[in-house]
Amino acid sequence: MFRFSIDQLRDVAIAETLSSGKGIVDLWYYFHEGIEAELLAEHEALLTPNERDRHSCFHLERDRRTVLSGHSWRTW
């Protein structure tokens, strides 16, 4: 198994990512920990009824934010 620090990876041009060449991975990261309540409400509005039920099952706020952020990114 290969382990790399993100700092060790080379920059990739947009044209390379669009080519879907071997070894090209688009990595997205969303810093959802500090977002405001208003934006969280907008994210929640994007959830389907099933996703909303799943979201409400999490007891910890941290977990609810993680699920909410992941689903909102997928929907955007």
N, CA and C atoms as a LAMMPS dump frame, in Angstrom:
ITEM: TIMESTEP
0
ITEM: NUMBER OF ATOMS
228
ITEM: BOX BOUNDS ff ff ff
-5.0000000000000000e+02 5.0000000000000000e+02
-5.0000000000000000e+02 5.0000000000000000e+02
-5.0000000000000000e+02 5.0000000000000000e+02
ITEM: ATOMS id mol type element x y z
1 1 1 N 0.844 -1.18 0
2 1 2 C 0 0 0
3 1 3 C 0.885 1.237 0
4 2 1 N 0.539 2.201 -0.841
5 2 2 C 1.302 3.43 -0.939
6 2 3 C 0.727 4.465 0.013
7 3 1 N 1.621 5.189 0.651
8 3 2 C 1.181 6.281 1.521
9 3 3 C 1.952 7.537 1.121
10 4 1 N 1.222 8.592 0.864
11 4 2 C 1.818 9.853 0.466
12 4 3 C 1.223 10.969 1.296
13 5 1 N 2.028 11.976 1.527
14 5 2 C 1.504 13.224 2.058
15 5 3 C 0.953 13.993 0.868
16 6 1 N -0.074 14.757 1.065
17 6 2 C -0.647 15.555 -0.022
18 6 3 C 0.404 16.49 -0.619
19 7 1 N 1.388 16.894 0.199
20 7 2 C 2.453 17.783 -0.268
21 7 3 C 3.372 17.104 -1.268
22 8 1 N 3.408 15.781 -1.289
23 8 2 C 4.296 15.045 -2.185
24 8 3 C 3.683 14.822 -3.568
25 9 1 N 2.424 15.093 -3.723
26 9 2 C 1.756 14.863 -4.996
27 9 3 C 1.958 16.052 -5.924
28 10 1 N 2.123 15.762 -7.192
29 10 2 C 2.354 16.844 -8.16
30 10 3 C 1.038 17.518 -8.537
31 11 1 N 1.14 18.759 -8.951
32 11 2 C -0.033 19.467 -9.455
33 11 3 C -0.441 18.861 -10.79
34 12 1 N -1.728 18.832 -11.046
35 12 2 C -2.254 18.261 -12.283
36 12 3 C -3.055 19.341 -12.996
37 13 1 N -2.824 19.471 -14.295
38 13 2 C -3.55 20.456 -15.095
39 13 3 C -4.994 20.005 -15.294
40 14 1 N -5.881 20.956 -15.482
41 14 2 C -7.293 20.648 -15.69
42 14 3 C -7.465 19.706 -16.887
43 15 1 N -6.704 19.925 -17.953
44 15 2 C -6.806 19.056 -19.134
45 15 3 C -6.498 17.605 -18.782
46 16 1 N -5.556 17.385 -17.857
47 16 2 C -5.241 16.018 -17.438
48 16 3 C -6.396 15.382 -16.679
49 17 1 N -7.057 16.144 -15.833
50 17 2 C -8.165 15.57 -15.063
51 17 3 C -9.338 15.231 -15.974
52 18 1 N -9.525 16.01 -17.021
53 18 2 C -10.629 15.758 -17.938
54 18 3 C -10.365 14.563 -18.849
55 19 1 N -9.106 14.205 -19.004
56 19 2 C -8.763 13.077 -19.874
57 19 3 C -9.03 11.734 -19.215
58 20 1 N -9.228 11.728 -17.902
59 20 2 C -9.445 10.495 -17.134
60 20 3 C -8.321 9.498 -17.351
61 21 1 N -7.122 10.004 -17.466
62 21 2 C -5.969 9.138 -17.664
63 21 3 C -5.661 8.298 -16.437
64 22 1 N -4.906 7.242 -16.655
65 22 2 C -4.535 6.341 -15.567
66 22 3 C -3.769 7.109 -14.491
67 23 1 N -4.151 6.905 -13.254
68 23 2 C -3.459 7.532 -12.132
69 23 3 C -3.945 8.918 -11.779
70 24 1 N -4.949 9.422 -12.475
71 24 2 C -5.472 10.759 -12.187
72 24 3 C -6.677 10.635 -11.25
73 25 1 N -6.596 11.31 -10.131
74 25 2 C -7.679 11.299 -9.155
75 25 3 C -7.985 12.744 -8.779
76 26 1 N -9.242 13.123 -8.875
77 26 2 C -9.652 14.444 -8.402
78 26 3 C -9.989 14.317 -6.928
79 27 1 N -9.362 15.12 -6.113
80 27 2 C -9.576 15.088 -4.668
81 27 3 C -10.245 16.386 -4.256
82 28 1 N -11.415 16.26 -3.641
83 28 2 C -12.167 17.411 -3.176
84 28 3 C -12.243 17.337 -1.666
85 29 1 N -12.104 18.477 -1.026
86 29 2 C -12.229 18.532 0.424
87 29 3 C -13.069 19.742 0.78
88 30 1 N -13.986 19.543 1.675
89 30 2 C -14.908 20.604 2.08
90 30 3 C -14.757 20.812 3.576
91 31 1 N -14.348 22.004 3.983
92 31 2 C -14.161 22.331 5.4
93 31 3 C -15.524 22.689 5.995
94 32 1 N -16.245 21.67 6.427
95 32 2 C -17.616 21.864 6.887
96 32 3 C -17.725 22.128 8.387
97 33 1 N -16.628 21.997 9.105
98 33 2 C -16.699 22.088 10.565
99 33 3 C -17.121 23.471 11.059
100 34 1 N -16.74 24.506 10.356
101 34 2 C -17.003 25.851 10.853
102 34 3 C -18.067 26.625 10.096
103 35 1 N -18.904 25.947 9.325
104 35 2 C -19.883 26.695 8.539
105 35 3 C -21.026 27.195 9.424
106 36 1 N -21.636 28.254 8.98
107 36 2 C -22.676 28.919 9.772
108 36 3 C -24.009 28.193 9.674
109 37 1 N -24.879 28.453 10.628
110 37 2 C -26.189 27.801 10.713
111 37 3 C -27.03 28.05 9.459
112 38 1 N -26.921 29.248 8.889
113 38 2 C -27.702 29.573 7.694
114 38 3 C -27.325 28.662 6.521
115 39 1 N -26.032 28.434 6.343
116 39 2 C -25.579 27.562 5.265
117 39 3 C -25.957 26.107 5.545
118 40 1 N -25.893 25.69 6.808
119 40 2 C -26.34 24.347 7.169
120 40 3 C -27.81 24.149 6.815
121 41 1 N -28.617 25.162 7.062
122 41 2 C -30.045 25.078 6.732
123 41 3 C -30.235 24.944 5.222
124 42 1 N -29.426 25.647 4.443
125 42 2 C -29.502 25.525 2.985
126 42 3 C -29.114 24.114 2.549
127 43 1 N -28.092 23.561 3.191
128 43 2 C -27.684 22.188 2.887
129 43 3 C -28.812 21.209 3.23
130 44 1 N -29.433 21.419 4.365
131 44 2 C -30.502 20.514 4.793
132 44 3 C -31.683 20.55 3.825
133 45 1 N -31.94 21.699 3.233
134 45 2 C -33.038 21.823 2.274
135 45 3 C -32.797 20.966 1.026
136 46 1 N -31.55 20.598 0.755
137 46 2 C -31.218 19.775 -0.413
138 46 3 C -31.446 18.286 -0.182
139 47 1 N -31.641 17.884 1.077
140 47 2 C -31.788 16.462 1.39
141 47 3 C -33.135 15.915 0.919
142 48 1 N -33.104 14.667 0.477
143 48 2 C -34.351 13.965 0.165
144 48 3 C -34.985 13.543 1.497
145 49 1 N -36.237 13.136 1.51
146 49 2 C -36.851 12.67 2.763
147 49 3 C -36.071 11.512 3.408
148 50 1 N -35.6 10.564 2.611
149 50 2 C -34.825 9.449 3.168
150 50 3 C -33.507 9.93 3.778
151 51 1 N -32.844 10.852 3.087
152 51 2 C -31.596 11.397 3.62
153 51 3 C -31.851 12.189 4.9
154 52 1 N -32.962 12.9 4.947
155 52 2 C -33.311 13.674 6.143
156 52 3 C -33.541 12.739 7.338
157 53 1 N -34.199 11.599 7.094
158 53 2 C -34.403 10.617 8.163
159 53 3 C -33.072 10.075 8.659
160 54 1 N -32.179 9.746 7.74
161 54 2 C -30.867 9.225 8.13
162 54 3 C -30.086 10.274 8.917
163 55 1 N -30.143 11.505 8.436
164 55 2 C -29.439 12.612 9.09
165 55 3 C -29.914 12.787 10.529
166 56 1 N -31.206 12.652 10.764
167 56 2 C -31.751 12.877 12.106
168 56 3 C -31.407 11.748 13.08
169 57 1 N -30.96 10.605 12.562
170 57 2 C -30.615 9.46 13.427
171 57 3 C -29.281 9.636 14.154
172 58 1 N -28.434 10.526 13.668
173 58 2 C -27.128 10.715 14.293
174 58 3 C -27.277 11.52 15.579
175 59 1 N -26.647 11.051 16.636
176 59 2 C -26.77 11.695 17.944
177 59 3 C -25.811 12.874 18.105
178 60 1 N -24.633 12.763 17.521
179 60 2 C -23.628 13.811 17.683
180 60 3 C -23.749 14.852 16.573
181 61 1 N -23.679 16.101 16.957
182 61 2 C -23.755 17.204 15.992
183 61 3 C -22.666 17.075 14.932
184 62 1 N -21.482 16.663 15.35
185 62 2 C -20.357 16.496 14.418
186 62 3 C -20.729 15.508 13.312
187 63 1 N -21.359 14.406 13.677
188 63 2 C -21.751 13.396 12.698
189 63 3 C -22.869 13.894 11.782
190 64 1 N -23.821 14.631 12.351
191 64 2 C -24.9 15.189 11.528
192 64 3 C -24.338 16.167 10.502
193 65 1 N -23.382 17.005 10.915
194 65 2 C -22.747 17.95 9.982
195 65 3 C -22.003 17.218 8.87
196 66 1 N -21.314 16.153 9.221
197 66 2 C -20.55 15.395 8.227
198 66 3 C -21.476 14.793 7.176
199 67 1 N -22.553 14.146 7.635
200 67 2 C -23.519 13.547 6.705
201 67 3 C -24.179 14.635 5.862
202 68 1 N -24.587 15.701 6.498
203 68 2 C -25.249 16.794 5.799
204 68 3 C -24.337 17.405 4.739
205 69 1 N -23.093 17.637 5.081
206 69 2 C -22.148 18.234 4.137
207 69 3 C -21.877 17.302 2.966
208 70 1 N -21.698 16.025 3.252
209 70 2 C -21.443 15.063 2.18
210 70 3 C -22.588 14.971 1.19
211 71 1 N -23.803 14.915 1.694
212 71 2 C -24.957 14.812 0.812
213 71 3 C -25.183 16.105 0.034
214 72 1 N -24.919 17.242 0.646
215 72 2 C -25.128 18.499 -0.069
216 72 3 C -24.117 18.656 -1.199
217 73 1 N -22.889 18.22 -0.986
218 73 2 C -21.883 18.286 -2.064
219 73 3 C -22.265 17.379 -3.212
220 74 1 N -22.753 16.213 -2.885
221 74 2 C -23.157 15.278 -3.931
222 74 3 C -24.322 15.849 -4.754
223 75 1 N -25.213 16.571 -4.096
224 75 2 C -26.392 17.126 -4.744
225 75 3 C -26.052 18.353 -5.59
226 76 1 N -25.1 19.144 -5.116
227 76 2 C -24.74 20.375 -5.84
228 76 3 C -24.308 20.018 -7.178
